[in-house]
Amino acid sequence: MTSRTLPILNAIGCLALTALVFAQWRRERSLDGSISALQSELTAAEARADEEAKRRAALERDISVLKESIEATQRSAESSARAFAEKDQHNTRLQAELDAARAQITAWETALKTRDERIHSLDAELGAARKRLDEAVTKLKAAAPN
């Protein structure tokens, strides 16, 4: 190697090293851009995850409120069904008592008619007996010496 080729080889080596350093620098920049993009995606994904967690918590609260509401509605429906059954039994009992009262009224009306008929017949008999008594008193007064 001559003294002249060595500086040329050295210059070529420096250029090769510069090209290598420049290529690595570009690759590092590209990777930094990718890392920045991935970090921004990660931040956005974390934000979405937080929003979804909040939404999930809100939905769970809504579900628990809905369950409580359904349970309260079921208890109310059961209570209403019991009250309805009690009122139905009460109505049935009152209807039976009303039917019995109507039957009793019919019996009383029949008894009153029978009594009225008996009173009329006794009144007629009493009127006839009074008439006979009046006739007998008249006959006695006429037959009695004065």
C-alpha positions in Angstrom: 0.0 0.0 0.0 1.3 3.3 -0.9 1.1 6.4 1.1 -1.4 7.7 -1.3 -3.9 4.9 -1.1 -4.0 4.9 2.6 -5.6 8.3 2.9 -8.1 7.4 0.1 -8.9 4.2 1.9 -9.2 6.1 5.1 -11.5 8.6 3.4 -13.6 5.8 2.0 -13.8 4.2 5.4 -14.9 7.5 7.0 -17.5 7.9 4.3 -18.7 4.3 4.9 -18.8 4.9 8.6 -20.6 8.2 8.1 -23.1 6.4 5.8 -23.5 3.7 8.5 -24.0 6.3 11.3 -26.5 8.2 9.1 -28.4 5.0 8.3 -28.5 4.0 12.0 -29.6 7.6 12.8 -32.4 7.5 10.3 -33.5 4.0 11.6 -33.4 5.4 15.1 -35.5 8.4 14.1 -38.0 6.0 12.3 -38.2 3.9 15.4 -38.6 6.9 17.6 -41.6 8.0 15.4 -43.0 4.5 15.7 -42.5 4.5 19.5 -44.2 7.9 19.7 -47.1 6.7 17.6 -47.4 3.5 19.7 -47.3 5.6 22.9 -50.0 7.9 21.6 -52.1 4.8 20.7 -51.4 3.4 24.1 -52.5 6.6 25.8 -55.7 6.6 23.6 -56.3 3.0 24.4 -55.9 3.7 28.2 -58.3 6.6 27.9 -60.8 4.4 26.1 -60.3 1.7 28.7 -61.0 4.2 31.5 -64.1 5.4 29.7 -65.3 1.8 29.2 -64.6 1.1 32.9 -66.7 4.1 33.9 -69.4 3.1 31.5 -69.3 -0.5 32.8 -69.5 0.8 36.4 -72.5 3.0 35.4 -74.2 0.1 33.7 -73.6 -2.1 36.8 -75.2 0.6 38.9 -78.1 0.8 36.5 -78.5 -3.0 36.6 -78.5 -3.1 40.4 -81.1 -0.3 40.5 -83.1 -2.2 37.9 -82.9 -5.4 39.9 -84.0 -3.5 43.0 -86.9 -2.0 41.1 -87.9 -5.4 39.7 -87.8 -6.9 43.2 -89.9 -4.1 44.6 -92.3 -4.5 41.7 -92.5 -8.2 42.4 -93.1 -7.6 46.1 -95.8 -5.1 45.2 -97.4 -7.5 42.8 -97.4 -10.3 45.4 -98.8 -7.9 48.0 -101.5 -6.8 45.5 -102.3 -10.4 44.6 -102.7 -11.3 48.3 -104.9 -8.2 48.9 -106.9 -9.1 45.8 -107.4 -12.7 47.1 -108.4 -11.4 50.5 -110.9 -8.9 49.0 -112.2 -11.7 46.7 -112.7 -13.9 49.8 -114.4 -11.0 51.6 -116.6 -10.3 48.6 -117.5 -14.0 48.4 -118.3 -14.0 52.1 -120.4 -10.9 51.8 -122.2 -12.3 48.7 -123.0 -15.4 50.7 -124.3 -13.3 53.6 -126.3 -11.2 51.2 -127.9 -14.4 49.7 -128.6 -15.6 53.2 -130.2 -12.3 54.1 -132.3 -12.3 51.0 -133.5 -15.8 51.8 -134.3 -14.7 55.3 -136.2 -11.7 54.0 -138.1 -14.0 51.7 -138.9 -16.2 54.6 -140.0 -13.2 56.7 -142.2 -11.9 53.9 -143.8 -15.3 53.6 -144.3 -15.4 57.4 -145.7 -11.9 57.3 -148.2 -12.8 54.6 -149.2 -15.9 56.5 -149.6 -13.7 59.7 -151.6 -11.1 57.8 -153.8 -13.8 56.4 -154.3 -15.2 59.9 -155.0 -11.8 61.3 -157.6 -11.1 58.6 -159.2 -14.5 59.2 -159.2 -13.9 63.0 -160.6 -10.4 62.4 -163.3 -11.9 60.3 -164.0 -14.5 62.9 -164.0 -11.8 65.6 -166.3 -9.7 63.6 -168.7 -12.6 63.2 -168.4 -13.4 66.9 -169.1 -9.8 67.8 -172.1 -9.8 65.5 -173.4 -12.9 67.2 -172.7 -11.4 70.6 -174.4 -8.2 69.6 -177.4 -10.2 68.5 -177.3 -12.2 71.6 -177.1 -9.1 73.8 -180.0 -7.6 71.8 -182.1 -10.8 72.3 -181.2 -10.7 76.0 -182.2 -7.1 76.3 -185.4 -7.8 74.5 -186.1 -10.9 76.6 -185.2 -9.3 79.8 -188.1 -7.8 81.8 -187.6 -4.3 82.3 
